[in-house]
Amino acid sequence: QVQLVESGGGLVQVGGSLRLSCAASGRTFSRYSMGWFRQAPGKEREFVAAISYSAGNTYYADSVKGRFTISRDNAKNTVYLQMNSLKPEDTAVYYCAAGPLTPPKDYWGKGTLVTVSS
């Protein structure tokens, strides 16, 4: 079992930055791929970014490429999502996910809200 807790969400102006964190429990963290998804009001949950267990490979949705960076620290059981040049359309609840495949979908956090105001 893996438990995930997101943090770092909040209100930010257009063009600003935020860094989300996801703290994971469980000894198998380093063996799992980690990812971020988001769900905007009235829309389906969508993939944002993922990182392999070794951090050797990263994957991004086209909508965030060049603006968001996913990283992980296996010693701290934490995955991060650095979000720059934020846009109003980035407003959503952001969820952390873990699992053996990429993108991972086996374990989910409860989400953290990001609001980008214009």
C-alpha positions as CSV (number, residue, x, y, z in Angstrom):
1,Q,0.0,0.0,0.0
2,V,1.1,3.5,-0.7
3,Q,-0.5,6.6,0.8
4,L,-0.1,10.0,-0.9
5,V,-0.5,13.4,0.5
6,E,-0.3,16.5,-1.7
7,S,0.5,20.0,-0.6
8,G,1.5,23.4,-2.0
9,G,-1.6,24.4,-3.8
10,G,-3.1,27.9,-3.5
11,L,-4.0,31.1,-5.3
12,V,-1.5,32.6,-7.7
13,Q,-1.7,35.2,-10.4
14,V,-1.3,34.6,-14.1
15,G,2.4,34.1,-14.9
16,G,3.3,33.1,-11.4
17,S,4.7,29.9,-10.1
18,L,3.9,27.2,-7.6
19,R,5.6,24.0,-6.4
20,L,3.4,21.1,-5.5
21,S,4.7,18.3,-3.3
22,C,3.5,14.8,-2.8
23,A,4.7,12.9,0.2
24,A,4.4,9.1,0.0
25,S,4.4,6.5,2.6
26,G,5.5,2.9,2.0
27,R,8.7,1.1,1.4
28,T,8.0,0.6,-2.3
29,F,8.0,4.3,-3.3
30,S,11.3,4.1,-5.1
31,R,10.0,1.2,-7.2
32,Y,6.9,3.1,-8.4
33,S,6.4,5.6,-11.2
34,M,4.8,8.8,-9.9
35,G,2.6,11.2,-11.6
36,W,0.4,14.3,-11.4
37,F,-3.1,14.6,-12.8
38,R,-5.6,17.4,-12.6
39,Q,-9.3,18.0,-12.8
40,A,-10.8,21.3,-13.6
41,P,-14.5,22.1,-12.7
42,G,-16.8,20.3,-15.0
43,K,-14.1,18.4,-16.7
44,E,-12.6,15.0,-16.6
45,R,-9.4,14.2,-14.8
46,E,-6.4,14.6,-17.1
47,F,-2.8,13.6,-17.2
48,V,-0.2,16.3,-16.4
49,A,3.2,14.7,-15.9
50,A,4.9,11.5,-14.8
51,I,8.3,10.3,-13.8
52,S,9.8,6.8,-13.8
53,Y,10.9,5.1,-10.6
54,S,14.5,5.8,-11.3
55,A,13.7,9.4,-12.4
56,G,15.4,8.6,-15.7
57,N,12.3,9.4,-17.7
58,T,9.8,12.1,-17.5
59,Y,6.6,12.6,-19.5
60,Y,4.4,15.7,-19.9
61,A,1.0,16.6,-21.4
62,D,1.5,18.9,-24.4
63,S,-0.4,21.7,-22.5
64,V,2.3,21.9,-19.8
65,K,5.5,21.1,-21.7
66,G,8.1,23.8,-21.1
67,R,6.3,25.2,-18.1
68,F,6.0,22.4,-15.6
69,T,8.8,20.1,-14.3
70,I,8.3,16.9,-12.4
71,S,11.0,15.6,-10.1
72,R,11.4,13.1,-7.3
73,D,13.5,12.6,-4.2
74,N,13.4,8.9,-3.4
75,A,15.3,9.5,-0.1
76,K,12.5,11.7,1.0
77,N,9.7,9.7,-0.6
78,T,8.5,12.9,-2.3
79,V,7.6,13.9,-5.8
80,Y,7.4,17.5,-6.9
81,L,5.7,19.5,-9.6
82,Q,7.2,22.8,-10.3
83,M,4.7,25.0,-12.2
84,N,5.8,28.1,-13.9
85,S,4.1,30.6,-16.2
86,L,0.8,29.6,-14.9
87,K,-2.3,30.3,-16.9
88,P,-6.0,30.5,-15.9
89,E,-6.6,27.2,-17.6
90,D,-4.2,25.5,-15.2
91,T,-6.8,26.1,-12.5
92,A,-7.8,22.6,-11.1
93,V,-7.4,20.2,-8.3
94,Y,-4.1,18.5,-8.7
95,Y,-3.8,14.8,-7.8
96,C,-0.7,12.8,-7.1
97,A,-0.6,9.2,-8.3
98,A,1.6,6.2,-7.9
99,G,1.9,2.8,-9.5
100,P,4.0,0.3,-11.4
101,L,3.1,1.6,-14.8
102,T,3.5,4.9,-16.5
103,P,1.4,6.9,-16.1
104,P,0.6,5.5,-12.7
105,K,-3.0,5.1,-11.6
106,D,-3.0,2.6,-8.8
107,Y,-2.8,4.9,-5.8
108,W,-4.2,8.4,-5.5
109,G,-3.9,11.3,-3.1
110,K,-6.9,13.5,-2.1
111,G,-5.7,16.5,-4.2
112,T,-4.6,20.1,-3.7
113,L,-6.4,23.0,-5.3
114,V,-4.5,25.4,-7.6
115,T,-6.3,28.6,-8.6
116,V,-4.7,30.9,-11.2
117,S,-6.3,34.3,-11.2
118,S,-6.2,36.9,-14.0
